[in-house]
Amino acid sequence: MNFLQEFEALRLKMPRLYNINVGCENSDYCTHADKDKNCYLVFAINFSEDCMYGGIVLNSKDCVDCLNCEYSELCYECVDIDHCYNCIFSQDLKNSSDCHFCYDCVGSKNCFGCVGLRQKEYCIYNEYVGKERYREFLKGFDARNKQSIREALSKLDDLQLKIPRKFMHETQAEACIGDYIGRSKNCFNCFNIHESEDCMYMQDCWRTVDSLDMTFSDGSTLCYDSFSIGLGSYNCNFSNYIRSSRDLEYCELCFNCKDCFGCIGLKDKQYHILNQPLSREEYFAKVAELKAEMRTKGTYGKHLPTTYIYEDTAAVSQ
């Protein structure tokens, strides 16, 4: 068998974690979860409490049906919000509270159906109405009625077409191209990336340096074509679910490992190929041999085949 065939056989043989869930309480049905409490069916959630049905929720509380939600509380059906409180059906809000059906508002509160506002209060569809009129309007709006919600969203869509917007969402981004980039430098075609530098073709990454073609990375450096690499990992390529490791290729679910090739489910190991230990000299000689064989067949440098057929993955539901 060639390397990929042997690796696939190892995949079928090795036991695997049913979930990436660390230090959580009553949050068994959250994946990629770290130190959460009372959360349910959220993907990529860290340091949060009492949240349900969402993705990429960080340091938040009592949020439901939210995506890309950070440092927020009591929010529902929101996307890309940061430091928000009691907001519903809104997108691209920052440092805002009590905003409903709003888009691209910063430092605002008590707004309804507004677009592109900065430091505003008591506005309805971008018109200032004052405290009393605003409260009367909210009393007459039934947030539990589907037709009322559809009408409010439709009016918001119409208003969005009339208000100019920036070509990308960025904060303190230098020489960057993409969207939702914060405190980063020299990042090209990157999306939802923060505190990173010299990266290309990345998404959902934090504190990542000199890396390419990555999804979900936190604190990694010099990594390529990998998924979910974090906690100070270095030079990990064509791999999935790696933590605190360095100099790995074609590995999965390895933690605190060094110099491994084609390994699955290892912890605190070094100089392993297909989960078999070797001496230092044997390891580097065998790796060079495997790479030469893969280059001849045109398979080296390509990501590992997926463990599931495409139709059974979460991509279909996006």
ChimeraX commands (.cxc) that place a marker at each C-alpha (Angstrom):
marker #1 position 0.00,0.00,0.00 radius 0.5
marker #1 position 1.07,3.58,-0.59 radius 0.5
marker #1 position 1.15,6.19,2.17 radius 0.5
marker #1 position -2.40,7.50,1.68 radius 0.5
marker #1 position -3.82,3.97,1.72 radius 0.5
marker #1 position -1.92,3.17,4.91 radius 0.5
marker #1 position -3.10,6.43,6.45 radius 0.5
marker #1 position -6.71,5.65,5.58 radius 0.5
marker #1 position -6.34,2.21,7.18 radius 0.5
marker #1 position -4.98,3.91,10.31 radius 0.5
marker #1 position -7.97,6.26,10.31 radius 0.5
marker #1 position -10.34,3.30,10.43 radius 0.5
marker #1 position -8.32,1.60,13.14 radius 0.5
marker #1 position -7.66,4.41,15.60 radius 0.5
marker #1 position -10.30,5.49,18.14 radius 0.5
marker #1 position -11.24,9.13,17.76 radius 0.5
marker #1 position -12.57,11.85,20.00 radius 0.5
marker #1 position -16.30,12.18,19.52 radius 0.5
marker #1 position -16.00,15.89,20.11 radius 0.5
marker #1 position -13.51,18.69,20.69 radius 0.5
marker #1 position -14.85,19.87,24.03 radius 0.5
marker #1 position -12.46,21.06,26.76 radius 0.5
marker #1 position -13.24,22.22,30.28 radius 0.5
marker #1 position -16.98,22.62,29.66 radius 0.5
marker #1 position -19.91,22.17,32.03 radius 0.5
marker #1 position -23.28,20.90,30.79 radius 0.5
marker #1 position -22.31,21.63,27.17 radius 0.5
marker #1 position -21.87,18.15,25.75 radius 0.5
marker #1 position -23.48,18.98,22.41 radius 0.5
marker #1 position -21.13,21.85,21.54 radius 0.5
marker #1 position -18.06,21.15,19.42 radius 0.5
marker #1 position -14.83,23.09,19.26 radius 0.5
marker #1 position -15.83,24.26,22.71 radius 0.5
marker #1 position -13.57,25.56,25.46 radius 0.5
marker #1 position -14.59,26.41,29.03 radius 0.5
marker #1 position -18.31,26.89,28.40 radius 0.5
marker #1 position -21.31,26.40,30.68 radius 0.5
marker #1 position -24.90,25.44,29.88 radius 0.5
marker #1 position -24.52,25.78,26.11 radius 0.5
marker #1 position -26.24,23.68,23.45 radius 0.5
marker #1 position -25.58,23.02,19.76 radius 0.5
marker #1 position -23.04,25.77,19.17 radius 0.5
marker #1 position -20.02,25.25,16.91 radius 0.5
marker #1 position -16.75,26.96,17.92 radius 0.5
marker #1 position -17.72,28.45,21.26 radius 0.5
marker #1 position -15.31,29.58,23.96 radius 0.5
marker #1 position -15.74,31.05,27.46 radius 0.5
marker #1 position -19.51,31.46,27.06 radius 0.5
marker #1 position -22.59,30.66,29.11 radius 0.5
marker #1 position -26.25,29.86,28.42 radius 0.5
marker #1 position -25.97,30.07,24.62 radius 0.5
marker #1 position -27.75,27.95,22.01 radius 0.5
marker #1 position -27.77,27.32,18.26 radius 0.5
marker #1 position -24.91,29.29,16.77 radius 0.5
marker #1 position -21.35,29.39,15.55 radius 0.5
marker #1 position -18.16,31.19,16.57 radius 0.5
marker #1 position -19.48,32.52,19.86 radius 0.5
marker #1 position -16.80,33.94,22.17 radius 0.5
marker #1 position -17.04,35.31,25.71 radius 0.5
marker #1 position -20.81,35.73,25.46 radius 0.5
marker #1 position -23.86,34.98,27.58 radius 0.5
marker #1 position -27.53,34.25,26.89 radius 0.5
marker #1 position -27.21,34.45,23.10 radius 0.5
marker #1 position -29.34,32.35,20.76 radius 0.5
marker #1 position -29.08,31.81,16.99 radius 0.5
marker #1 position -26.02,34.04,16.65 radius 0.5
marker #1 position -23.01,33.79,14.34 radius 0.5
marker #1 position -19.67,35.51,14.96 radius 0.5
marker #1 position -20.72,36.85,18.33 radius 0.5
marker #1 position -18.12,38.23,20.75 radius 0.5
marker #1 position -18.46,39.72,24.24 radius 0.5
marker #1 position -22.23,40.02,23.89 radius 0.5
marker #1 position -25.25,39.25,26.04 radius 0.5
marker #1 position -28.98,38.69,25.55 radius 0.5
marker #1 position -28.80,38.73,21.74 radius 0.5
marker #1 position -30.95,36.80,19.28 radius 0.5
marker #1 position -30.61,36.21,15.53 radius 0.5
marker #1 position -27.51,38.39,15.18 radius 0.5
marker #1 position -24.47,38.13,12.92 radius 0.5
marker #1 position -21.04,39.72,13.42 radius 0.5
marker #1 position -21.63,41.53,16.69 radius 0.5
marker #1 position -19.07,42.68,19.23 radius 0.5
marker #1 position -19.73,44.01,22.75 radius 0.5
marker #1 position -23.50,44.18,22.26 radius 0.5
marker #1 position -26.41,43.83,24.67 radius 0.5
marker #1 position -30.06,42.96,24.06 radius 0.5
marker #1 position -29.96,43.16,20.26 radius 0.5
marker #1 position -32.15,41.13,17.89 radius 0.5
marker #1 position -32.20,40.48,14.14 radius 0.5
marker #1 position -29.13,42.65,13.59 radius 0.5
marker #1 position -25.78,42.47,11.82 radius 0.5
marker #1 position -22.43,44.23,12.08 radius 0.5
marker #1 position -23.04,45.92,15.41 radius 0.5
marker #1 position -20.32,47.05,17.79 radius 0.5
marker #1 position -20.61,48.52,21.29 radius 0.5
marker #1 position -24.38,48.79,20.92 radius 0.5
marker #1 position -27.39,47.93,23.08 radius 0.5
marker #1 position -31.14,47.55,22.67 radius 0.5
marker #1 position -30.95,47.67,18.88 radius 0.5
marker #1 position -33.47,45.78,16.76 radius 0.5
marker #1 position -33.32,45.06,13.02 radius 0.5
marker #1 position -30.18,47.18,12.61 radius 0.5
marker #1 position -27.16,46.94,10.32 radius 0.5
marker #1 position -23.67,48.42,10.64 radius 0.5
marker #1 position -24.24,50.50,13.77 radius 0.5
marker #1 position -21.51,51.45,16.26 radius 0.5
marker #1 position -21.93,52.87,19.74 radius 0.5
marker #1 position -25.69,53.12,19.33 radius 0.5
marker #1 position -28.60,52.18,21.54 radius 0.5
marker #1 position -32.38,52.11,21.38 radius 0.5
marker #1 position -32.50,52.01,17.59 radius 0.5
marker #1 position -34.89,50.16,15.28 radius 0.5
marker #1 position -34.35,49.38,11.59 radius 0.5
marker #1 position -31.29,51.61,11.30 radius 0.5
marker #1 position -28.29,51.39,8.97 radius 0.5
marker #1 position -24.83,52.92,9.29 radius 0.5
marker #1 position -25.40,54.94,12.46 radius 0.5
marker #1 position -22.63,56.03,14.83 radius 0.5
marker #1 position -23.26,57.05,18.44 radius 0.5
marker #1 position -27.02,57.49,17.94 radius 0.5
marker #1 position -30.05,56.84,20.13 radius 0.5
marker #1 position -33.84,56.70,19.74 radius 0.5
marker #1 position -33.85,56.35,15.97 radius 0.5
marker #1 position -36.34,54.49,13.76 radius 0.5
marker #1 position -35.20,53.72,10.22 radius 0.5
marker #1 position -32.41,56.30,10.63 radius 0.5
marker #1 position -34.78,59.07,11.77 radius 0.5
marker #1 position -34.44,60.49,15.27 radius 0.5
marker #1 position -37.82,60.34,17.01 radius 0.5
marker #1 position -37.03,60.96,20.67 radius 0.5
marker #1 position -37.45,58.79,23.73 radius 0.5
marker #1 position -41.25,58.90,24.09 radius 0.5
marker #1 position -42.09,58.24,20.43 radius 0.5
marker #1 position -39.54,55.45,20.31 radius 0.5
marker #1 position -41.03,53.70,23.31 radius 0.5
marker #1 position -44.54,54.04,21.88 radius 0.5
marker #1 position -43.33,52.51,18.61 radius 0.5
marker #1 position -41.80,49.53,20.40 radius 0.5
marker #1 position -45.00,48.93,22.36 radius 0.5
marker #1 position -46.90,48.64,19.10 radius 0.5
marker #1 position -44.42,46.24,17.50 radius 0.5
marker #1 position -45.10,42.55,18.06 radius 0.5
marker #1 position -41.72,40.81,17.95 radius 0.5
marker #1 position -43.45,37.42,18.17 radius 0.5
marker #1 position -45.44,37.92,14.99 radius 0.5
marker #1 position -43.76,36.44,11.90 radius 0.5
marker #1 position -45.41,38.90,9.54 radius 0.5
marker #1 position -44.19,41.86,11.60 radius 0.5
marker #1 position -40.67,40.44,11.54 radius 0.5
marker #1 position -40.77,39.92,7.76 radius 0.5
marker #1 position -41.98,43.47,7.20 radius 0.5
marker #1 position -39.26,44.93,9.44 radius 0.5
marker #1 position -36.56,42.93,7.66 radius 0.5
marker #1 position -37.92,44.00,4.27 radius 0.5
marker #1 position -37.78,47.68,5.25 radius 0.5
marker #1 position -34.25,47.17,6.55 radius 0.5
marker #1 position -33.20,45.64,3.22 radius 0.5
marker #1 position -34.61,48.63,1.35 radius 0.5
marker #1 position -32.77,51.08,3.61 radius 0.5
marker #1 position -29.48,49.21,3.22 radius 0.5
marker #1 position -29.58,49.87,-0.53 radius 0.5
marker #1 position -29.69,53.62,0.11 radius 0.5
marker #1 position -26.91,53.96,2.69 radius 0.5
marker #1 position -23.24,53.94,1.56 radius 0.5
marker #1 position -21.01,51.39,3.22 radius 0.5
marker #1 position -17.29,50.62,3.37 radius 0.5
marker #1 position -15.89,48.08,0.95 radius 0.5
marker #1 position -14.67,45.92,3.85 radius 0.5
marker #1 position -15.01,45.64,7.60 radius 0.5
marker #1 position -11.64,46.33,9.19 radius 0.5
marker #1 position -10.16,47.74,12.37 radius 0.5
marker #1 position -6.49,48.64,12.58 radius 0.5
marker #1 position -5.70,46.57,9.50 radius 0.5
marker #1 position -2.53,47.46,7.58 radius 0.5
marker #1 position -2.03,46.29,3.99 radius 0.5
marker #1 position -4.89,43.78,4.22 radius 0.5
marker #1 position -7.47,42.58,1.70 radius 0.5
marker #1 position -10.56,40.57,2.65 radius 0.5
marker #1 position -13.29,41.25,5.18 radius 0.5
marker #1 position -13.77,41.34,8.94 radius 0.5
marker #1 position -10.09,41.89,9.67 radius 0.5
marker #1 position -8.96,43.32,13.00 radius 0.5
marker #1 position -5.57,44.42,14.29 radius 0.5
marker #1 position -3.70,42.59,11.54 radius 0.5
marker #1 position -0.98,43.30,8.99 radius 0.5
marker #1 position -0.13,42.02,5.51 radius 0.5
marker #1 position -3.06,39.63,5.17 radius 0.5
marker #1 position -4.37,38.81,1.67 radius 0.5
marker #1 position -7.78,37.31,0.95 radius 0.5
marker #1 position -8.45,36.71,4.63 radius 0.5
marker #1 position -11.87,36.68,6.29 radius 0.5
marker #1 position -12.70,36.97,9.98 radius 0.5
marker #1 position -9.06,37.12,10.99 radius 0.5
marker #1 position -7.70,38.97,14.01 radius 0.5
marker #1 position -4.32,39.89,15.49 radius 0.5
marker #1 position -2.53,38.11,12.66 radius 0.5
marker #1 position 0.31,38.93,10.29 radius 0.5
marker #1 position 1.66,37.79,6.91 radius 0.5
marker #1 position -1.17,35.39,6.07 radius 0.5
marker #1 position -3.01,34.46,2.87 radius 0.5
marker #1 position -6.29,32.68,2.11 radius 0.5
marker #1 position -7.39,32.31,5.73 radius 0.5
marker #1 position -10.69,32.33,7.57 radius 0.5
marker #1 position -11.70,32.33,11.23 radius 0.5
marker #1 position -8.17,32.74,12.59 radius 0.5
marker #1 position -6.72,34.52,15.60 radius 0.5
marker #1 position -3.11,35.39,16.47 radius 0.5
marker #1 position -1.72,33.54,13.46 radius 0.5
marker #1 position 1.55,34.38,11.70 radius 0.5
marker #1 position 3.19,33.40,8.39 radius 0.5
marker #1 position 0.47,30.92,7.44 radius 0.5
marker #1 position -1.50,30.01,4.31 radius 0.5
marker #1 position -4.77,28.24,3.48 radius 0.5
marker #1 position -6.03,27.78,7.02 radius 0.5
marker #1 position -9.42,27.55,8.70 radius 0.5
marker #1 position -9.72,27.90,12.47 radius 0.5
marker #1 position -6.30,28.75,13.79 radius 0.5
marker #1 position -5.37,30.30,17.11 radius 0.5
marker #1 position -1.80,31.12,18.05 radius 0.5
marker #1 position -0.14,29.11,15.28 radius 0.5
marker #1 position 2.86,30.03,13.13 radius 0.5
marker #1 position 4.20,28.85,9.77 radius 0.5
marker #1 position 1.33,26.45,9.07 radius 0.5
marker #1 position -0.17,25.51,5.70 radius 0.5
marker #1 position -3.35,23.93,4.36 radius 0.5
marker #1 position -4.69,22.79,7.72 radius 0.5
marker #1 position -7.84,22.93,9.82 radius 0.5
marker #1 position -8.17,23.72,13.53 radius 0.5
marker #1 position -4.55,24.32,14.51 radius 0.5
marker #1 position -3.89,26.07,17.79 radius 0.5
marker #1 position -2.25,26.69,21.12 radius 0.5
marker #1 position 1.18,27.68,19.85 radius 0.5
marker #1 position 1.55,25.10,17.09 radius 0.5
marker #1 position 4.41,25.65,14.63 radius 0.5
marker #1 position 5.09,24.34,11.13 radius 0.5
marker #1 position 2.11,21.99,10.91 radius 0.5
marker #1 position 1.00,21.21,7.36 radius 0.5
marker #1 position -1.85,19.24,5.74 radius 0.5
marker #1 position -3.21,18.40,9.19 radius 0.5
marker #1 position -6.41,18.62,11.25 radius 0.5
marker #1 position -7.11,19.20,14.95 radius 0.5
marker #1 position -3.59,19.89,16.20 radius 0.5
marker #1 position -2.75,21.50,19.54 radius 0.5
marker #1 position 0.61,22.64,21.00 radius 0.5
marker #1 position 2.65,20.77,18.40 radius 0.5
marker #1 position 5.39,21.48,15.87 radius 0.5
marker #1 position 6.84,20.01,12.66 radius 0.5
marker #1 position 3.88,17.78,11.81 radius 0.5
marker #1 position 2.59,16.75,8.39 radius 0.5
marker #1 position -0.50,14.74,7.49 radius 0.5
marker #1 position -1.56,14.32,11.12 radius 0.5
marker #1 position -4.89,14.40,12.92 radius 0.5
marker #1 position -5.85,14.83,16.58 radius 0.5
marker #1 position -2.29,15.14,17.84 radius 0.5
marker #1 position -1.52,17.09,21.01 radius 0.5
marker #1 position 1.89,18.30,22.20 radius 0.5
marker #1 position 3.75,16.30,19.55 radius 0.5
marker #1 position 6.90,16.97,17.52 radius 0.5
marker #1 position 8.29,15.56,14.28 radius 0.5
marker #1 position 5.42,13.26,13.32 radius 0.5
marker #1 position 4.22,12.23,9.86 radius 0.5
marker #1 position 0.90,10.58,9.09 radius 0.5
marker #1 position -0.13,10.10,12.72 radius 0.5
marker #1 position -3.53,10.07,14.41 radius 0.5
marker #1 position -4.50,10.49,18.04 radius 0.5
marker #1 position -1.03,10.87,19.56 radius 0.5
marker #1 position -0.11,12.82,22.68 radius 0.5
marker #1 position 3.38,13.84,23.84 radius 0.5
marker #1 position 5.13,11.89,21.06 radius 0.5
marker #1 position 8.10,12.54,18.76 radius 0.5
marker #1 position 9.60,10.80,15.71 radius 0.5
marker #1 position 6.52,8.78,14.74 radius 0.5
marker #1 position 5.31,7.73,11.29 radius 0.5
marker #1 position 1.85,6.21,10.98 radius 0.5
marker #1 position 1.84,5.99,14.79 radius 0.5
marker #1 position 5.00,3.86,14.85 radius 0.5
marker #1 position 8.03,5.12,16.84 radius 0.5
marker #1 position 11.39,5.45,15.10 radius 0.5
marker #1 position 14.82,6.76,15.96 radius 0.5
marker #1 position 15.66,10.30,14.88 radius 0.5
marker #1 position 17.80,9.11,11.97 radius 0.5
marker #1 position 15.22,6.54,10.83 radius 0.5
marker #1 position 12.45,9.12,11.03 radius 0.5
marker #1 position 14.01,11.74,8.77 radius 0.5
marker #1 position 15.20,9.12,6.27 radius 0.5
marker #1 position 11.75,7.54,6.05 radius 0.5
marker #1 position 9.98,10.91,5.76 radius 0.5
marker #1 position 12.25,11.87,2.86 radius 0.5
marker #1 position 11.45,8.55,1.19 radius 0.5
marker #1 position 7.69,8.97,1.64 radius 0.5
marker #1 position 7.75,12.54,0.33 radius 0.5
marker #1 position 9.71,11.49,-2.75 radius 0.5
marker #1 position 7.19,8.72,-3.44 radius 0.5
marker #1 position 4.24,11.09,-3.00 radius 0.5
marker #1 position 5.81,13.72,-5.25 radius 0.5
marker #1 position 6.23,11.11,-7.97 radius 0.5
marker #1 position 2.51,10.32,-7.75 radius 0.5
marker #1 position 1.55,13.99,-7.45 radius 0.5
marker #1 position -0.07,13.60,-4.03 radius 0.5
marker #1 position 2.39,15.44,-1.79 radius 0.5
marker #1 position 1.22,18.92,-0.94 radius 0.5
marker #1 position -2.46,18.06,-1.25 radius 0.5
marker #1 position -4.75,18.05,1.75 radius 0.5
marker #1 position -5.90,14.78,3.25 radius 0.5
marker #1 position -9.04,13.22,1.78 radius 0.5
marker #1 position -12.11,14.03,3.85 radius 0.5
marker #1 position -13.36,11.45,6.33 radius 0.5
marker #1 position -16.94,11.96,5.09 radius 0.5
marker #1 position -18.52,12.32,1.70 radius 0.5
marker #1 position -19.43,15.91,0.87 radius 0.5
marker #1 position -23.17,15.30,1.12 radius 0.5
marker #1 position -22.79,14.25,4.77 radius 0.5
marker #1 position -20.82,17.31,5.88 radius 0.5
marker #1 position -21.97,20.61,7.38 radius 0.5
marker #1 position -21.05,22.38,4.11 radius 0.5
marker #1 position -24.30,21.20,2.54 radius 0.5
marker #1 position -26.36,23.02,5.17 radius 0.5
marker #1 position -24.60,26.38,4.75 radius 0.5
marker link #1:1,2 radius 0.2
marker link #1:2,3 radius 0.2
marker link #1:3,4 radius 0.2
marker link #1:4,5 radius 0.2
marker link #1:5,6 radius 0.2
marker link #1:6,7 radius 0.2
marker link #1:7,8 radius 0.2
marker link #1:8,9 radius 0.2
marker link #1:9,10 radius 0.2
marker link #1:10,11 radius 0.2
marker link #1:11,12 radius 0.2
marker link #1:12,13 radius 0.2
marker link #1:13,14 radius 0.2
marker link #1:14,15 radius 0.2
marker link #1:15,16 radius 0.2
marker link #1:16,17 radius 0.2
marker link #1:17,18 radius 0.2
marker link #1:18,19 radius 0.2
marker link #1:19,20 radius 0.2
marker link #1:20,21 radius 0.2
marker link #1:21,22 radius 0.2
marker link #1:22,23 radius 0.2
marker link #1:23,24 radius 0.2
marker link #1:24,25 radius 0.2
marker link #1:25,26 radius 0.2
marker link #1:26,27 radius 0.2
marker link #1:27,28 radius 0.2
marker link #1:28,29 radius 0.2
marker link #1:29,30 radius 0.2
marker link #1:30,31 radius 0.2
marker link #1:31,32 radius 0.2
marker link #1:32,33 radius 0.2
marker link #1:33,34 radius 0.2
marker link #1:34,35 radius 0.2
marker link #1:35,36 radius 0.2
marker link #1:36,37 radius 0.2
marker link #1:37,38 radius 0.2
marker link #1:38,39 radius 0.2
marker link #1:39,40 radius 0.2
marker link #1:40,41 radius 0.2
marker link #1:41,42 radius 0.2
marker link #1:42,43 radius 0.2
marker link #1:43,44 radius 0.2
marker link #1:44,45 radius 0.2
marker link #1:45,46 radius 0.2
marker link #1:46,47 radius 0.2
marker link #1:47,48 radius 0.2
marker link #1:48,49 radius 0.2
marker link #1:49,50 radius 0.2
marker link #1:50,51 radius 0.2
marker link #1:51,52 radius 0.2
marker link #1:52,53 radius 0.2
marker link #1:53,54 radius 0.2
marker link #1:54,55 radius 0.2
marker link #1:55,56 radius 0.2
marker link #1:56,57 radius 0.2
marker link #1:57,58 radius 0.2
marker link #1:58,59 radius 0.2
marker link #1:59,60 radius 0.2
marker link #1:60,61 radius 0.2
marker link #1:61,62 radius 0.2
marker link #1:62,63 radius 0.2
marker link #1:63,64 radius 0.2
marker link #1:64,65 radius 0.2
marker link #1:65,66 radius 0.2
marker link #1:66,67 radius 0.2
marker link #1:67,68 radius 0.2
marker link #1:68,69 radius 0.2
marker link #1:69,70 radius 0.2
marker link #1:70,71 radius 0.2
marker link #1:71,72 radius 0.2
marker link #1:72,73 radius 0.2
marker link #1:73,74 radius 0.2
marker link #1:74,75 radius 0.2
marker link #1:75,76 radius 0.2
marker link #1:76,77 radius 0.2
marker link #1:77,78 radius 0.2
marker link #1:78,79 radius 0.2
marker link #1:79,80 radius 0.2
marker link #1:80,81 radius 0.2
marker link #1:81,82 radius 0.2
marker link #1:82,83 radius 0.2
marker link #1:83,84 radius 0.2
marker link #1:84,85 radius 0.2
marker link #1:85,86 radius 0.2
marker link #1:86,87 radius 0.2
marker link #1:87,88 radius 0.2
marker link #1:88,89 radius 0.2
marker link #1:89,90 radius 0.2
marker link #1:90,91 radius 0.2
marker link #1:91,92 radius 0.2
marker link #1:92,93 radius 0.2
marker link #1:93,94 radius 0.2
marker link #1:94,95 radius 0.2
marker link #1:95,96 radius 0.2
marker link #1:96,97 radius 0.2
marker link #1:97,98 radius 0.2
marker link #1:98,99 radius 0.2
marker link #1:99,100 radius 0.2
marker link #1:100,101 radius 0.2
marker link #1:101,102 radius 0.2
marker link #1:102,103 radius 0.2
marker link #1:103,104 radius 0.2
marker link #1:104,105 radius 0.2
marker link #1:105,106 radius 0.2
marker link #1:106,107 radius 0.2
marker link #1:107,108 radius 0.2
marker link #1:108,109 radius 0.2
marker link #1:109,110 radius 0.2
marker link #1:110,111 radius 0.2
marker link #1:111,112 radius 0.2
marker link #1:112,113 radius 0.2
marker link #1:113,114 radius 0.2
marker link #1:114,115 radius 0.2
marker link #1:115,116 radius 0.2
marker link #1:116,117 radius 0.2
marker link #1:117,118 radius 0.2
marker link #1:118,119 radius 0.2
marker link #1:119,120 radius 0.2
marker link #1:120,121 radius 0.2
marker link #1:121,122 radius 0.2
marker link #1:122,123 radius 0.2
marker link #1:123,124 radius 0.2
marker link #1:124,125 radius 0.2
marker link #1:125,126 radius 0.2
marker link #1:126,127 radius 0.2
marker link #1:127,128 radius 0.2
marker link #1:128,129 radius 0.2
marker link #1:129,130 radius 0.2
marker link #1:130,131 radius 0.2
marker link #1:131,132 radius 0.2
marker link #1:132,133 radius 0.2
marker link #1:133,134 radius 0.2
marker link #1:134,135 radius 0.2
marker link #1:135,136 radius 0.2
marker link #1:136,137 radius 0.2
marker link #1:137,138 radius 0.2
marker link #1:138,139 radius 0.2
marker link #1:139,140 radius 0.2
marker link #1:140,141 radius 0.2
marker link #1:141,142 radius 0.2
marker link #1:142,143 radius 0.2
marker link #1:143,144 radius 0.2
marker link #1:144,145 radius 0.2
marker link #1:145,146 radius 0.2
marker link #1:146,147 radius 0.2
marker link #1:147,148 radius 0.2
marker link #1:148,149 radius 0.2
marker link #1:149,150 radius 0.2
marker link #1:150,151 radius 0.2
marker link #1:151,152 radius 0.2
marker link #1:152,153 radius 0.2
marker link #1:153,154 radius 0.2
marker link #1:154,155 radius 0.2
marker link #1:155,156 radius 0.2
marker link #1:156,157 radius 0.2
marker link #1:157,158 radius 0.2
marker link #1:158,159 radius 0.2
marker link #1:159,160 radius 0.2
marker link #1:160,161 radius 0.2
marker link #1:161,162 radius 0.2
marker link #1:162,163 radius 0.2
marker link #1:163,164 radius 0.2
marker link #1:164,165 radius 0.2
marker link #1:165,166 radius 0.2
marker link #1:166,167 radius 0.2
marker link #1:167,168 radius 0.2
marker link #1:168,169 radius 0.2
marker link #1:169,170 radius 0.2
marker link #1:170,171 radius 0.2
marker link #1:171,172 radius 0.2
marker link #1:172,173 radius 0.2
marker link #1:173,174 radius 0.2
marker link #1:174,175 radius 0.2
marker link #1:175,176 radius 0.2
marker link #1:176,177 radius 0.2
marker link #1:177,178 radius 0.2
marker link #1:178,179 radius 0.2
marker link #1:179,180 radius 0.2
marker link #1:180,181 radius 0.2
marker link #1:181,182 radius 0.2
marker link #1:182,183 radius 0.2
marker link #1:183,184 radius 0.2
marker link #1:184,185 radius 0.2
marker link #1:185,186 radius 0.2
marker link #1:186,187 radius 0.2
marker link #1:187,188 radius 0.2
marker link #1:188,189 radius 0.2
marker link #1:189,190 radius 0.2
marker link #1:190,191 radius 0.2
marker link #1:191,192 radius 0.2
marker link #1:192,193 radius 0.2
marker link #1:193,194 radius 0.2
marker link #1:194,195 radius 0.2
marker link #1:195,196 radius 0.2
marker link #1:196,197 radius 0.2
marker link #1:197,198 radius 0.2
marker link #1:198,199 radius 0.2
marker link #1:199,200 radius 0.2
marker link #1:200,201 radius 0.2
marker link #1:201,202 radius 0.2
marker link #1:202,203 radius 0.2
marker link #1:203,204 radius 0.2
marker link #1:204,205 radius 0.2
marker link #1:205,206 radius 0.2
marker link #1:206,207 radius 0.2
marker link #1:207,208 radius 0.2
marker link #1:208,209 radius 0.2
marker link #1:209,210 radius 0.2
marker link #1:210,211 radius 0.2
marker link #1:211,212 radius 0.2
marker link #1:212,213 radius 0.2
marker link #1:213,214 radius 0.2
marker link #1:214,215 radius 0.2
marker link #1:215,216 radius 0.2
marker link #1:216,217 radius 0.2
marker link #1:217,218 radius 0.2
marker link #1:218,219 radius 0.2
marker link #1:219,220 radius 0.2
marker link #1:220,221 radius 0.2
marker link #1:221,222 radius 0.2
marker link #1:222,223 radius 0.2
marker link #1:223,224 radius 0.2
marker link #1:224,225 radius 0.2
marker link #1:225,226 radius 0.2
marker link #1:226,227 radius 0.2
marker link #1:227,228 radius 0.2
marker link #1:228,229 radius 0.2
marker link #1:229,230 radius 0.2
marker link #1:230,231 radius 0.2
marker link #1:231,232 radius 0.2
marker link #1:232,233 radius 0.2
marker link #1:233,234 radius 0.2
marker link #1:234,235 radius 0.2
marker link #1:235,236 radius 0.2
marker link #1:236,237 radius 0.2
marker link #1:237,238 radius 0.2
marker link #1:238,239 radius 0.2
marker link #1:239,240 radius 0.2
marker link #1:240,241 radius 0.2
marker link #1:241,242 radius 0.2
marker link #1:242,243 radius 0.2
marker link #1:243,244 radius 0.2
marker link #1:244,245 radius 0.2
marker link #1:245,246 radius 0.2
marker link #1:246,247 radius 0.2
marker link #1:247,248 radius 0.2
marker link #1:248,249 radius 0.2
marker link #1:249,250 radius 0.2
marker link #1:250,251 radius 0.2
marker link #1:251,252 radius 0.2
marker link #1:252,253 radius 0.2
marker link #1:253,254 radius 0.2
marker link #1:254,255 radius 0.2
marker link #1:255,256 radius 0.2
marker link #1:256,257 radius 0.2
marker link #1:257,258 radius 0.2
marker link #1:258,259 radius 0.2
marker link #1:259,260 radius 0.2
marker link #1:260,261 radius 0.2
marker link #1:261,262 radius 0.2
marker link #1:262,263 radius 0.2
marker link #1:263,264 radius 0.2
marker link #1:264,265 radius 0.2
marker link #1:265,266 radius 0.2
marker link #1:266,267 radius 0.2
marker link #1:267,268 radius 0.2
marker link #1:268,269 radius 0.2
marker link #1:269,270 radius 0.2
marker link #1:270,271 radius 0.2
marker link #1:271,272 radius 0.2
marker link #1:272,273 radius 0.2
marker link #1:273,274 radius 0.2
marker link #1:274,275 radius 0.2
marker link #1:275,276 radius 0.2
marker link #1:276,277 radius 0.2
marker link #1:277,278 radius 0.2
marker link #1:278,279 radius 0.2
marker link #1:279,280 radius 0.2
marker link #1:280,281 radius 0.2
marker link #1:281,282 radius 0.2
marker link #1:282,283 radius 0.2
marker link #1:283,284 radius 0.2
marker link #1:284,285 radius 0.2
marker link #1:285,286 radius 0.2
marker link #1:286,287 radius 0.2
marker link #1:287,288 radius 0.2
marker link #1:288,289 radius 0.2
marker link #1:289,290 radius 0.2
marker link #1:290,291 radius 0.2
marker link #1:291,292 radius 0.2
marker link #1:292,293 radius 0.2
marker link #1:293,294 radius 0.2
marker link #1:294,295 radius 0.2
marker link #1:295,296 radius 0.2
marker link #1:296,297 radius 0.2
marker link #1:297,298 radius 0.2
marker link #1:298,299 radius 0.2
marker link #1:299,300 radius 0.2
marker link #1:300,301 radius 0.2
marker link #1:301,302 radius 0.2
marker link #1:302,303 radius 0.2
marker link #1:303,304 radius 0.2
marker link #1:304,305 radius 0.2
marker link #1:305,306 radius 0.2
marker link #1:306,307 radius 0.2
marker link #1:307,308 radius 0.2
marker link #1:308,309 radius 0.2
marker link #1:309,310 radius 0.2
marker link #1:310,311 radius 0.2
marker link #1:311,312 radius 0.2
marker link #1:312,313 radius 0.2
marker link #1:313,314 radius 0.2
marker link #1:314,315 radius 0.2
marker link #1:315,316 radius 0.2
marker link #1:316,317 radius 0.2
marker link #1:317,318 radius 0.2
view
